[in-house]
Amino acid sequence: MMTNTEIKVKGLQVLTKSLGLVEAERFVALIQQEPFDYTKWRDGLFEDMTIEEISQKAMALRKSKSDISIENDQK
């Protein structure tokens, strides 16, 4: 299990890699400005999807990450 600090560091790394430094900082600022209820957001996240659809997306994501990992190992 990661510590809170490790989660924050990893989260910022992911945001920065995905959005770039400026946009990642904007994202953090937006989250801090607005009241945000993670539980409510999470409840509606998969609202229109069946368990099978969620499972298929999860398996596809896992496979794509596995494929990327294999490619990186071969370099």
Distance bins in CASP14 RR format, pairs under 12 A and 6 or more apart:
PFRMAT RR
TARGET T0000
AUTHOR 0000-0000-0000
RMODE 2
METHOD distances of the structure
MODEL  1
1 7 0 0 0 0 1 0 0 0 0 0 0
2 8 0 0 0 0 1 0 0 0 0 0 0
2 9 0 0 0 0 1 0 0 0 0 0 0
2 10 1 0 0 1 0 0 0 0 0 0 0
2 11 0 0 0 0 0 1 0 0 0 0 0
3 9 0 0 0 0 1 0 0 0 0 0 0
3 10 0 0 0 0 0 1 0 0 0 0 0
4 10 0 0 0 0 0 1 0 0 0 0 0
4 11 0 0 0 0 0 1 0 0 0 0 0
5 11 0 0 0 0 0 1 0 0 0 0 0
5 12 0 0 0 0 0 1 0 0 0 0 0
6 12 0 0 0 0 0 1 0 0 0 0 0
6 13 0 0 0 0 0 1 0 0 0 0 0
7 13 0 0 0 0 0 1 0 0 0 0 0
7 14 0 0 0 0 0 1 0 0 0 0 0
8 14 0 0 0 0 0 1 0 0 0 0 0
8 15 0 0 0 0 0 1 0 0 0 0 0
8 28 0 0 0 0 0 1 0 0 0 0 0
9 15 0 0 0 0 0 1 0 0 0 0 0
9 16 0 0 0 0 0 1 0 0 0 0 0
10 16 0 0 0 0 0 1 0 0 0 0 0
10 17 0 0 0 0 0 1 0 0 0 0 0
11 17 0 0 0 0 1 0 0 0 0 0 0
11 18 0 0 0 0 1 0 0 0 0 0 0
11 19 0 0 0 0 0 1 0 0 0 0 0
11 24 0 0 0 0 1 0 0 0 0 0 0
11 27 0 0 0 0 0 1 0 0 0 0 0
11 28 0 0 0 0 1 0 0 0 0 0 0
11 31 0 0 0 0 0 1 0 0 0 0 0
12 18 0 0 0 0 0 1 0 0 0 0 0
12 19 0 0 0 0 0 1 0 0 0 0 0
12 20 0 0 0 0 0 1 0 0 0 0 0
12 21 0 0 0 0 1 0 0 0 0 0 0
12 24 1 0 0 1 0 0 0 0 0 0 0
12 25 0 0 0 0 1 0 0 0 0 0 0
12 27 0 0 0 0 1 0 0 0 0 0 0
12 28 1 0 0 1 0 0 0 0 0 0 0
13 19 0 0 0 0 0 1 0 0 0 0 0
13 20 0 0 0 0 0 1 0 0 0 0 0
13 21 0 0 0 0 0 1 0 0 0 0 0
13 24 0 0 0 0 1 0 0 0 0 0 0
14 20 0 0 0 0 0 1 0 0 0 0 0
14 24 0 0 0 0 1 0 0 0 0 0 0
14 27 0 0 0 0 0 1 0 0 0 0 0
15 21 0 0 0 0 1 0 0 0 0 0 0
15 22 0 0 0 0 0 1 0 0 0 0 0
15 23 0 0 0 0 1 0 0 0 0 0 0
15 24 1 1 0 0 0 0 0 0 0 0 0
15 25 0 0 0 0 1 0 0 0 0 0 0
15 26 0 0 0 0 1 0 0 0 0 0 0
15 27 1 0 0 1 0 0 0 0 0 0 0
15 28 1 0 0 1 0 0 0 0 0 0 0
15 29 0 0 0 0 0 1 0 0 0 0 0
15 30 0 0 0 0 0 1 0 0 0 0 0
15 31 0 0 0 0 0 1 0 0 0 0 0
16 22 0 0 0 0 1 0 0 0 0 0 0
16 23 0 0 0 0 1 0 0 0 0 0 0
16 24 1 0 1 0 0 0 0 0 0 0 0
16 25 0 0 0 0 1 0 0 0 0 0 0
16 26 0 0 0 0 0 1 0 0 0 0 0
16 27 0 0 0 0 1 0 0 0 0 0 0
16 28 0 0 0 0 0 1 0 0 0 0 0
17 23 0 0 0 0 0 1 0 0 0 0 0
17 24 0 0 0 0 1 0 0 0 0 0 0
18 24 1 0 0 1 0 0 0 0 0 0 0
18 27 0 0 0 0 1 0 0 0 0 0 0
19 25 0 0 0 0 1 0 0 0 0 0 0
19 26 0 0 0 0 1 0 0 0 0 0 0
19 27 1 0 0 1 0 0 0 0 0 0 0
19 28 0 0 0 0 0 1 0 0 0 0 0
19 30 0 0 0 0 0 1 0 0 0 0 0
20 26 0 0 0 0 1 0 0 0 0 0 0
20 27 0 0 0 0 1 0 0 0 0 0 0
20 28 0 0 0 0 0 1 0 0 0 0 0
21 27 0 0 0 0 0 1 0 0 0 0 0
21 28 0 0 0 0 0 1 0 0 0 0 0
22 28 0 0 0 0 0 1 0 0 0 0 0
22 29 0 0 0 0 0 1 0 0 0 0 0
23 29 0 0 0 0 0 1 0 0 0 0 0
23 30 0 0 0 0 0 1 0 0 0 0 0
24 30 0 0 0 0 0 1 0 0 0 0 0
24 31 0 0 0 0 0 1 0 0 0 0 0
25 31 0 0 0 0 0 1 0 0 0 0 0
25 32 0 0 0 0 0 1 0 0 0 0 0
26 32 0 0 0 0 0 1 0 0 0 0 0
26 33 0 0 0 0 0 1 0 0 0 0 0
27 33 0 0 0 0 0 1 0 0 0 0 0
27 34 0 0 0 0 0 1 0 0 0 0 0
27 36 0 0 0 0 0 1 0 0 0 0 0
28 34 0 0 0 0 0 1 0 0 0 0 0
28 36 0 0 0 0 0 1 0 0 0 0 0
30 36 0 0 0 0 1 0 0 0 0 0 0
31 37 0 0 0 0 0 1 0 0 0 0 0
31 38 0 0 0 0 0 1 0 0 0 0 0
31 41 0 0 0 0 0 1 0 0 0 0 0
34 41 0 0 0 0 0 1 0 0 0 0 0
35 41 0 0 0 0 0 1 0 0 0 0 0
36 42 0 0 0 0 0 1 0 0 0 0 0
37 43 0 0 0 0 1 0 0 0 0 0 0
37 44 0 0 0 0 0 1 0 0 0 0 0
38 44 0 0 0 0 0 1 0 0 0 0 0
38 45 0 0 0 0 0 1 0 0 0 0 0
39 45 0 0 0 0 0 1 0 0 0 0 0
40 47 0 0 0 0 0 1 0 0 0 0 0
41 47 0 0 0 0 0 1 0 0 0 0 0
45 54 0 0 0 0 1 0 0 0 0 0 0
45 57 0 0 0 0 0 1 0 0 0 0 0
46 52 0 0 0 0 0 1 0 0 0 0 0
46 53 0 0 0 0 1 0 0 0 0 0 0
46 54 1 0 1 0 0 0 0 0 0 0 0
46 55 0 0 0 0 0 1 0 0 0 0 0
46 57 0 0 0 0 1 0 0 0 0 0 0
46 58 0 0 0 0 0 1 0 0 0 0 0
47 53 0 0 0 0 0 1 0 0 0 0 0
47 54 0 0 0 0 0 1 0 0 0 0 0
48 54 0 0 0 0 0 1 0 0 0 0 0
49 55 0 0 0 0 1 0 0 0 0 0 0
49 56 0 0 0 0 1 0 0 0 0 0 0
49 57 1 0 0 1 0 0 0 0 0 0 0
49 58 0 0 0 0 0 1 0 0 0 0 0
50 56 0 0 0 0 1 0 0 0 0 0 0
50 57 0 0 0 0 0 1 0 0 0 0 0
51 57 0 0 0 0 0 1 0 0 0 0 0
51 58 0 0 0 0 0 1 0 0 0 0 0
52 58 0 0 0 0 0 1 0 0 0 0 0
52 59 0 0 0 0 0 1 0 0 0 0 0
53 59 0 0 0 0 0 1 0 0 0 0 0
53 60 0 0 0 0 0 1 0 0 0 0 0
54 60 0 0 0 0 0 1 0 0 0 0 0
54 61 0 0 0 0 0 1 0 0 0 0 0
55 61 0 0 0 0 0 1 0 0 0 0 0
55 62 0 0 0 0 0 1 0 0 0 0 0
56 62 0 0 0 0 0 1 0 0 0 0 0
56 63 0 0 0 0 0 1 0 0 0 0 0
57 63 0 0 0 0 0 1 0 0 0 0 0
57 64 0 0 0 0 0 1 0 0 0 0 0
58 64 0 0 0 0 0 1 0 0 0 0 0
58 65 0 0 0 0 0 1 0 0 0 0 0
59 65 0 0 0 0 0 1 0 0 0 0 0
59 66 0 0 0 0 0 1 0 0 0 0 0
60 66 0 0 0 0 0 1 0 0 0 0 0
60 67 0 0 0 0 0 1 0 0 0 0 0
61 67 0 0 0 0 0 1 0 0 0 0 0
61 68 0 0 0 0 0 1 0 0 0 0 0
62 68 0 0 0 0 0 1 0 0 0 0 0
62 69 0 0 0 0 0 1 0 0 0 0 0
63 69 0 0 0 0 0 1 0 0 0 0 0
63 70 0 0 0 0 0 1 0 0 0 0 0
64 70 0 0 0 0 0 1 0 0 0 0 0
64 71 0 0 0 0 0 1 0 0 0 0 0
65 71 0 0 0 0 0 1 0 0 0 0 0
65 72 0 0 0 0 0 1 0 0 0 0 0
66 72 0 0 0 0 0 1 0 0 0 0 0
66 73 0 0 0 0 0 1 0 0 0 0 0
67 73 0 0 0 0 0 1 0 0 0 0 0
67 74 0 0 0 0 0 1 0 0 0 0 0
68 74 0 0 0 0 0 1 0 0 0 0 0
68 75 0 0 0 0 0 1 0 0 0 0 0
69 75 0 0 0 0 0 1 0 0 0 0 0
END
